[in-house]
Amino acid sequence: MADQSERNTRKVREGVVYSNKMDKTAVVEVTRRSRHPQYSKTVQHRARYFVHDEENTLNVGDIVRISETRPLSKNKRWRLVDILERAR
C-alpha cells in the first residue's frame, strides 16, 4: 500500500473562468508567461481546462484556483479548489 508521502503532488493552477454554460462544469483559462529562448521576449501561453463545479457557483470573470484530479468525464480532469476573487 502506497504511503501518502510517496504519492505525487497534484498540479494546482490559477485562472479566470471563461465559460459556465454547462451543468456542473466551467471552462477556466490559465495564462502563463515564459521567456522566448532566442529573442528574450516575454510570451504568453493560454490553456483552457474543464473544471468540475458541483454547485454551479462560478461566473464568467471569476478568478479561481483549480487542482488536478482523476478523470470525471471525457474532458474533465480538474476540480475547483477555491474562488480567489469574484467578477464585478
C-alpha positions in Angstrom: 0.0 0.0 0.0 1.4 3.4 -1.0 2.0 5.8 1.8 0.6 9.4 1.5 4.1 10.9 1.4 5.1 8.7 -1.6 2.2 10.0 -3.8 2.9 12.7 -6.3 1.5 16.1 -5.5 -1.3 17.3 -7.8 -0.9 20.2 -10.1 -2.5 23.4 -9.0 -3.3 26.3 -11.3 -4.9 29.8 -11.1 -7.0 31.2 -13.9 -10.1 33.1 -15.0 -13.5 31.5 -15.7 -14.0 31.6 -19.4 -17.4 29.9 -19.7 -20.1 28.5 -17.4 -22.8 27.4 -19.8 -22.5 23.7 -19.0 -24.1 22.0 -16.0 -21.6 21.4 -13.1 -18.7 22.3 -15.4 -16.8 25.5 -16.1 -14.0 26.3 -18.5 -11.1 28.0 -16.9 -8.4 29.8 -18.9 -4.9 29.8 -17.4 -2.3 32.2 -18.7 1.4 31.5 -18.1 4.3 33.6 -19.2 7.7 32.4 -20.3 10.8 33.9 -21.8 11.4 33.3 -25.5 14.7 31.3 -25.8 16.2 33.2 -28.7 14.6 36.7 -28.5 14.2 37.0 -24.7 10.8 38.5 -25.2 8.0 37.5 -22.7 5.5 35.3 -24.4 2.0 34.4 -23.1 0.7 30.9 -23.4 -3.0 30.1 -22.7 -4.6 26.8 -21.8 -8.2 26.1 -21.1 -9.3 23.4 -18.6 -12.7 21.8 -18.0 -13.3 22.2 -14.2 -15.9 20.4 -12.0 -18.1 22.9 -10.3 -20.6 20.9 -8.2 -22.8 23.8 -7.0 -22.7 25.8 -10.3 -21.3 28.8 -8.3 -18.8 30.1 -10.8 -19.5 33.1 -13.1 -17.6 34.3 -16.1 -14.7 36.5 -14.9 -14.1 34.9 -11.5 -10.5 34.2 -10.6 -10.2 30.6 -9.2 -7.7 28.0 -8.1 -8.1 24.6 -9.6 -6.4 21.2 -8.9 -5.7 18.1 -10.9 -7.9 15.1 -10.2 -9.0 11.7 -11.5 -10.9 11.8 -14.8 -14.5 12.8 -14.0 -15.8 12.7 -17.6 -14.4 12.6 -21.2 -12.8 16.1 -20.8 -12.9 16.9 -17.1 -9.7 16.3 -15.2 -9.7 19.3 -12.8 -11.7 20.4 -9.8 -12.4 23.7 -8.1 -10.3 24.3 -5.0 -11.5 27.8 -4.1 -12.6 31.1 -5.6 -10.0 33.8 -5.2 -11.9 36.8 -6.5 -15.5 37.3 -7.7 -16.3 39.0 -11.0 -17.7 42.5 -10.7 
